[in-house]
């Protein structure tokens, strides 16, 4: 009996095998991302650089009354962080998954000694990490690119809230990307970007606060279906609390429930897509 126990003790436990395989998949994604780090930076920085250059440098220089002030730049920064997280978190899992499903390159992950749903969780965490980095990278840009005297007044006033919104937003964006990757075909990816990503950005309270929509009441309630709204407003509550923003309980509540619901649905869709 003791001999059997000794032999059994020497075998790798399932949870240890799962953890090792999970780490291997994550580091594989990280290695691929590091090889494309330059393209990653170009993609992440292009939008905030262009927007901040336009609203915080060009418009103040030409004297346009639309935007072109430190107050508007301050309003814009949280939205830029949110949209950077949303775009990167969504596309960094959706596009590779579409490629893997189209060209049957998903088998190596499907054959890993872990449950299929945990492969989906690994993809969400990996893409969420990239989305989180995208949001952090925006800060140096917006603090440098502006006209003289037009620097945004942005500081982290609430670190726990800032980190919570940063992490939840990254996980939600990655979960949405996994859902899109399992529902769409690669031929329809460009259509999805036009029909979903662009409206999600334009009506995500990126260029204005949610409270500013009070004069258009129907639109103020219609945009609540957009997850980017809660990302932007959560960032405003943490970075620019002196400006109007959505109640913190509403932001954290919706983001938490959305991560749980969309993440669960994404894992379910991933398993069904791989098994089919």
Rosetta blueprint (number, residue, H / E / L):
1 X L
2 X H
3 X H
4 X H
5 X H
6 X H
7 X H
8 X H
9 X H
10 X L
11 X L
12 X L
13 X L
14 X H
15 X H
16 X H
17 X H
18 X H
19 X H
20 X H
21 X H
22 X H
23 X H
24 X H
25 X H
26 X H
27 X H
28 X H
29 X H
30 X H
31 X H
32 X H
33 X H
34 X H
35 X H
36 X L
37 X H
38 X H
39 X H
40 X H
41 X H
42 X H
43 X H
44 X H
45 X H
46 X H
47 X H
48 X H
49 X H
50 X H
51 X H
52 X H
53 X H
54 X H
55 X H
56 X H
57 X H
58 X H
59 X H
60 X H
61 X H
62 X H
63 X L
64 X L
65 X L
66 X L
67 X L
68 X L
69 X L
70 X H
71 X H
72 X H
73 X H
74 X H
75 X H
76 X H
77 X H
78 X H
79 X H
80 X H
81 X H
82 X H
83 X H
84 X H
85 X H
86 X H
87 X H
88 X H
89 X H
90 X H
91 X H
92 X H
93 X H
94 X H
95 X H
96 X H
97 X H
98 X H
99 X H
100 X H
101 X H
102 X H
103 X L
104 X L
105 X L
106 X L
107 X H
108 X H
109 X H
110 X H
111 X L
112 X L
113 X L
114 X L
115 X L
116 X H
117 X H
118 X H
119 X H
120 X H
121 X H
122 X H
123 X H
124 X H
125 X H
126 X H
127 X H
128 X H
129 X H
130 X H
131 X H
132 X H
133 X H
134 X H
135 X H
136 X H
137 X H
138 X H
139 X H
140 X H
141 X H
142 X H
143 X H
144 X H
145 X L
146 X L
147 X L
148 X L
149 X L
150 X L
151 X L
152 X L
153 X L
154 X L
155 X L
156 X L
157 X L
158 X L
159 X H
160 X H
161 X H
162 X H
163 X H
164 X H
165 X H
166 X H
167 X H
168 X H
169 X H
170 X H
171 X H
172 X H
173 X H
174 X H
175 X H
176 X H
177 X H
178 X H
179 X H
180 X H
181 X H
182 X H
183 X H
184 X L
185 X L
186 X H
187 X H
188 X H
189 X H
190 X H
191 X H
192 X H
193 X H
194 X H
195 X H
196 X H
197 X H
198 X H
199 X H
200 X H
201 X H
202 X H
203 X L
204 X L
205 X L
206 X L
207 X L
208 X L
209 X L
210 X H
211 X H
212 X H
213 X H
214 X H
215 X H
216 X L
217 X H
218 X H
219 X H
220 X H
221 X H
222 X H
223 X H
224 X H
225 X H
226 X L
227 X H
228 X H
229 X H
230 X H
231 X H
232 X H
233 X H
234 X H
235 X H
236 X H
237 X H
238 X H
239 X H
240 X L
241 X L
242 X L
243 X L
244 X L
245 X L
246 X L
247 X L
248 X H
249 X H
250 X H
251 X H
252 X H
253 X H
254 X H
255 X H
256 X H
257 X H
258 X H
259 X H
260 X H
261 X H
262 X H
263 X H
264 X H
265 X H
266 X H
267 X H
268 X H
269 X H
270 X H
271 X H
272 X H
273 X H
274 X H
275 X H
276 X L
